[in-house]
Amino acid sequence: MKIILPKILGISAFYHDAAAAIAVDGKILAAAQEERFTRIKHTPDFPIEAIRYCLEETGLSLEELDAVVFYDKPFLKFERLLQTYYDFAPRGFLSFMKAMPVWLREKLFLKREIHHGLKQVAGKYDSKNVTLLFPEHHLSHAASAFYPSPFKDAAILTIDGVGEWCTASICYGREKDITMLKSLHFPDSVGLLYSAFTYYLGFMVNSGEYKLMGLAPYGNPEAEETRKFAEAIEKEIVQIYNDGSVKLNQQYFNYATGLRMVNHKKWEKLFGFPRKEDEEPLEQHHCNLALAIQQVTEKIVLKMAAEAKRLTGSEYLCMAGGVALNCVANGKLLQSGLFKDIYIQPASGDAGGAVGAALAAHHIFFSQNRNPEMPDGMSGTYLGPSFSEKEILAMSRKVKAVFHPYESEDTLCEKVAAYIADGKVVGWFQGRMEFGPRALGNRSILADPRNPEMQKKLNLKIKYREGFRPFAPAISETKCGDWFDLHSKSPYMLLVAPVQPKQRHALPKGYLNMALYDRLYFQRSTIPAVTHLDFSARVQTVSGKTNPRFEKLLAAFDALTGTPILVNTSFNVRGEPIVCTPFDAYRCFMSMDMDVLVVNDYIYIKEEQPDFENKEIWMVNFKKD
Amino acid sequence: MEFFKDMWLFFRERKKYWLLPVVLILLIMGLILVFGGGSAMAPFIYTLF
């Protein structure tokens, strides 16, 4: 029986970043991460709220779905676990004892768990009427990158920690088909290698990887120590082959069988310092090690991409998997000219697996044709919930908020641009929430990139996070070339590019040897708040087609200041998921030193709010990430 | 029953029959631990282990 307009629910859950997505006739209409609703960052729980939202948004009921697709194969993953314990026995006994109860209670009976979860979404639900599918983890990643891409055919590179067995894959996508050509298997994994360094440098695995990437430019590229670290990594820890595949020396690791990522003693002996504790101050050797592993990772990614090119001969590349969020490596890959263009799935981590699973079922299981969309099929990632005027007013009344309505979009943007130019920090909440880890102008905190104090203020007084963390610029795509050396669009903030030389300031002598925070606060360019230590920036190019209001705001700021750029960071504090509802936004606004909040057409000024000086009453304690 | 059918199909597909007894033992142990804790089955478990 030929199914017309397949309606498919994709689910990612039980590990980290649970999410749901619904595709109708191959078009993703709704997608959201569960963390945004439950307010627990990276929650692995079955995405009841996210599914509920996706169904509401699309007007579908569970009975109307043609398939429910989970993003990996649980039995294959269980096989990997058992085989790994067997191979490493008797090492791993403790880990085995810890892992088995969870598997025997929940993960092994995934069909039951999914049916149980769906029953919670909609009370009346007959599991016999639902087709459950389980594509492989890396197929879900590959599908999430290729199917929404604008390319008819492309090489596909997926790299992450681990799926079932696979840790990286090279596929070829053509029309509606994806063919796997090569894969790398556990325990050899680029994602786990990067996570091991994340762990050793005091950050949390599965969430701190982007902090490590942000720390790398603090490393001294000319230092002997950095060179020695990189050499030691390649000599002792990871063997890199010409095709980009890697072999990790398991004597240095503990993740295959233990409860920690690395063998502490061996790492301390190799690098000469112990694992950094969370609150321990950052020192130059930490930064140098971060730079060394970043360089090694880039080398591996470039080799893998070259192999993908060799195997497929394609001019285009699609990427997904957690490592595809390494925008520094992505930028280098684009600069290498190996491919004419690169498309990276904006939700490259496991949340995006929900999108990939749904699309894989549409094109492979239901054998539906594919018509690539321009610029892509992700709708700018604005796939989450939006809120009506009525809902915003109800929230405002409830918290006794004082606000100013603006009927004209032009006036609203001019007013907000003036606030930002005046040094104010603005919470910008508009339309549908973004899907994936980045705030792209609908749940964002915005500020003036020219302000020399802004990076410090945003980190310490607004987001309450580590002082070294960089911020990203959002720029109108038509003006990008004047400010950044970027020859491609970067709508999802997934490419790092150098700030144009004409915008840079000369560095003082001995800059690389200056103290870490002296280097950080040195004004390197005309837009210091978004220029990282190595003159790089993680650029978001904004198009009027996908986000007209944000583009208008950038134009208004440009008209006022001559700078078409805003600092764009996610609307949350450290450890908090990005805000979802108007109330989340108002609470977050009141709990930090943010000056102005804009929710759709309404502006809230901090000083006008009741009890605005008492921010403690609005604070929620989030577990630090 | 669907679970055992799926499991069997999986082992056949992957040709990893050696995992079958491992999984069965784990499942039996799991069942004993789940249903046995603090119940009438407890003395039976103590004599076994």
Interface residues (C-beta under 8 A of the other chain):
Chain A: F75 L76 F78 E79 L82 Q83 M100 P101 L104 R105 L108 F109 K111 R112
Chain B: E2 F3 D6 M7 F10 R14 K16 L19 V22 V23 L26 L27 G30 L33 V34
